[in-house]
Amino acid sequence: MEYALRPPVDIFEDERGITLLADMPGVSKDRLDVDVDRDSLSIQGSSALEVPQGMEALHADVRSTRYQRSFSLSRELDGENITANLKDGVLTLRIPKREEHQPRKIEVQTG
């Protein structure tokens, strides 16, 4: 079994949902998986040593790093509408609240 690091995360909540930021330096989009299964969210990714074309690595302190972390999603969150963005080694996930858990304005009638 290959060892995986738990990427550090920051989680922020607002009235419409949560935003999760995971530090995954060196991970590219094609080496990243974000999966949702019912109320479980899983992120996995790996970095690879970039060797210039025509060269080979003679020594590398770190060849690759593997990241893995799982989260339980609250039932008020909408796992079907998660959006993901990867920029500068930071994975940003936006997980909205289900429609029935989002705030709504009630119009007041007169008369």
C-alpha distance (Angstrom), angle and dihedral (degrees) to the residues before:
residue distance angle dihedral
M1 . . .
E2 3.79 . .
Y3 3.80 117.7 .
A4 3.82 116.4 -117.4
L5 3.79 129.5 -164.3
R6 3.79 120.8 -131.6
P7 3.79 105.1 -124.3
P8 3.80 113.4 -131.8
V9 3.80 111.8 -111.3
D10 3.78 139.4 -165.5
I11 3.80 118.6 -156.1
F12 3.80 123.9 -162.7
E13 3.81 127.9 -175.5
D14 3.78 131.5 -156.6
E15 3.80 132.0 168.5
R16 3.83 92.4 -83.1
G17 3.83 100.5 46.7
I18 3.77 145.1 -66.6
T19 3.79 134.8 -61.0
L20 3.79 118.8 -149.7
L21 3.82 120.9 -163.1
A22 3.82 116.8 -166.0
D23 3.82 122.3 -172.9
M24 3.81 107.4 -135.8
P25 3.83 106.4 157.9
G26 3.79 116.4 -165.3
V27 3.81 94.5 15.7
S28 3.80 115.7 128.8
K29 3.81 127.0 -157.0
D30 3.81 92.6 -104.6
R31 3.82 91.2 54.5
L32 3.82 95.4 48.7
D33 3.82 129.8 90.3
V34 3.80 126.1 -172.0
D35 3.81 113.7 -175.7
V36 3.79 134.5 178.9
D37 3.79 122.3 -163.9
R38 3.80 112.4 177.3
D39 3.81 103.6 -60.4
S40 3.82 97.0 -10.7
L41 3.82 124.1 95.4
S42 3.80 119.3 -167.0
I43 3.80 129.5 -174.2
Q44 3.79 122.8 -169.7
G45 3.76 131.1 170.4
S46 3.76 143.6 151.0
S47 3.75 137.2 -154.8
A48 3.78 123.5 -142.8
L49 3.76 134.2 -153.6
E50 3.81 107.7 -103.7
V51 3.81 108.8 -139.1
P52 3.80 116.3 -170.4
Q53 3.79 115.1 -115.6
G54 3.80 112.7 -87.4
M55 3.81 93.4 21.3
E56 3.77 135.0 92.3
A57 3.79 130.6 -151.6
L58 3.80 113.7 -104.9
H59 3.79 94.7 178.2
A60 3.80 133.1 7.7
D61 3.80 124.6 171.0
V62 3.80 90.2 -160.8
R63 3.80 118.9 24.6
S64 3.77 97.9 177.7
T65 3.76 140.6 -18.5
R66 3.78 124.1 -140.8
Y67 3.82 121.5 -154.8
Q68 3.80 128.1 -165.7
R69 3.78 133.3 167.1
S70 3.80 135.7 158.1
F71 3.78 132.6 -159.3
S72 3.79 135.8 -169.4
L73 3.79 112.0 -127.5
S74 3.78 121.3 -139.8
R75 3.81 114.4 -119.6
E76 3.80 89.1 -117.5
L77 3.84 90.2 65.8
D78 3.81 122.4 88.5
G79 3.81 106.4 -130.7
E80 3.81 91.0 179.8
N81 3.82 93.5 66.7
I82 3.80 103.5 45.9
T83 3.79 115.8 141.6
A84 3.80 123.2 -156.4
N85 3.79 133.2 -161.0
L86 3.81 129.2 178.4
K87 3.80 118.1 -159.3
D88 3.81 131.4 156.8
G89 3.82 92.8 -12.5
V90 3.81 94.5 -51.5
L91 3.80 120.5 114.0
T92 3.81 111.6 -152.8
L93 3.80 118.0 -163.2
R94 3.79 121.5 -173.4
I95 3.79 112.2 -160.5
P96 3.80 113.0 -174.6
K97 3.77 125.1 -152.0
R98 3.79 116.5 -110.2
E99 3.79 112.7 -91.8
E100 3.81 92.9 -107.1
H101 3.82 90.4 55.6
Q102 3.80 96.2 49.9
P103 3.78 119.9 97.5
R104 3.76 116.9 -102.9
K105 3.75 133.4 -170.8
I106 3.79 118.0 -117.8
E107 3.77 114.5 -146.4
V108 3.78 112.9 -135.2
Q109 3.80 117.0 -139.0
T110 3.79 123.7 -151.2
G111 3.77 130.7 -148.5
